[in-house]
Amino acid sequence: MKQVHEIIIKPIISEQSLKEAQNGRYTFVVDRKASKDEIKKAIEKMFKVSVVKIMTNIIKGTRTKLTKKRKTVSDISYKKARVNVKKGESIDIFDEHIENK
């Protein structure tokens, strides 16, 4: 089994994710091969919260052409997980950013 820090790569801090964080839904970039069960266990272990629901999707990278050098560059695709936690619980990383706004 993978370690917690191998499954959860980083939190996504954006305007949209901070709005959702106020309602108890948090967004993370996770390992592409991680299952929902692995993500749930990793988040519960790392942040000590109860996960109610997990939604995952794979964001595909885009292709860009550089015409002068005749090369194509592609952005890296990644897997995103949106996690709902039990009412009354929160994840501290997102709370710090909400307070700073």
Secondary structure, DSSP 8 states (H G I E B T S, - for coil): ---HHHHEEEE--SHHHHHHHTTTEEEEEE-TT--HHHHHHHHHHHH---EEEEEEEEE---EEEETTTTEEEE---EEEEEEEE-TT---HHHHHHHHH-
